[in-house]
Amino acid sequence: MAETFSIDNLRIMMGLTFFAFGLVSLGAGMFMLIRGPFRQEAQVLAAQSAKLSQKALTDDIGAIVGNATALVDAVNNLIRTSSGNAIVLVVVGALFEAAAYRLLVAF
């Protein structure tokens, strides 16, 4: 039993765990970066944009411009938030991979 938890075995287990967590984090971050702008929220905003353009033909132009500005800001915030979360996941994954390399190879 004492041999199971030796320093070398513990270092190998931690390194393999960090490597697995790093791969999952990197994969999730890359998936979010690739797929992020095409999510359900973006499709809903695109549908609202189509309704807004139809409304522009019948209503006051000033109100339409204000609504269009709010819609563009919402889309920008959506993309910025999802991209920021994805970048954090990629950075955390890279840190896990660096720690796994240090534990498994550098010693």
Contacts in CASP RR format, 6 or more apart in sequence:
PFRMAT RR
TARGET T0000
AUTHOR 0000-0000-0000
METHOD contacts of the structure
MODEL  1
MAETFSIDNLRIMMGLTFFAFGLVSLGAGMFMLIRGPFRQEAQVLAAQSA
KLSQKALTDDIGAIVGNATALVDAVNNLIRTSSGNAIVLVVVGALFEAAA
YRLLVAF
3 9 0 8 1.000
11 103 0 8 1.000
11 104 0 8 1.000
11 107 0 8 1.000
12 103 0 8 1.000
12 104 0 8 1.000
14 103 0 8 1.000
15 99 0 8 1.000
15 100 0 8 1.000
15 103 0 8 1.000
15 104 0 8 1.000
16 100 0 8 1.000
16 104 0 8 1.000
18 96 0 8 1.000
18 97 0 8 1.000
18 99 0 8 1.000
18 100 0 8 1.000
18 103 0 8 1.000
19 96 0 8 1.000
19 97 0 8 1.000
19 100 0 8 1.000
19 104 0 8 1.000
21 93 0 8 1.000
21 96 0 8 1.000
22 92 0 8 1.000
22 93 0 8 1.000
22 94 0 8 1.000
22 96 0 8 1.000
22 97 0 8 1.000
22 100 0 8 1.000
23 93 0 8 1.000
23 97 0 8 1.000
25 89 0 8 1.000
25 90 0 8 1.000
25 92 0 8 1.000
25 93 0 8 1.000
25 96 0 8 1.000
26 89 0 8 1.000
26 90 0 8 1.000
26 93 0 8 1.000
26 94 0 8 1.000
26 97 0 8 1.000
27 89 0 8 1.000
28 86 0 8 1.000
28 89 0 8 1.000
29 85 0 8 1.000
29 86 0 8 1.000
29 87 0 8 1.000
29 89 0 8 1.000
29 90 0 8 1.000
30 86 0 8 1.000
30 90 0 8 1.000
32 82 0 8 1.000
32 83 0 8 1.000
32 85 0 8 1.000
32 86 0 8 1.000
32 89 0 8 1.000
33 83 0 8 1.000
33 86 0 8 1.000
33 87 0 8 1.000
33 90 0 8 1.000
36 42 0 8 1.000
36 79 0 8 1.000
36 82 0 8 1.000
36 83 0 8 1.000
36 86 0 8 1.000
37 79 0 8 1.000
37 82 0 8 1.000
39 82 0 8 1.000
41 78 0 8 1.000
42 75 0 8 1.000
42 78 0 8 1.000
42 79 0 8 1.000
45 71 0 8 1.000
45 74 0 8 1.000
45 75 0 8 1.000
45 78 0 8 1.000
48 71 0 8 1.000
49 68 0 8 1.000
49 71 0 8 1.000
52 64 0 8 1.000
52 67 0 8 1.000
52 68 0 8 1.000
52 71 0 8 1.000
55 64 0 8 1.000
56 64 0 8 1.000
END
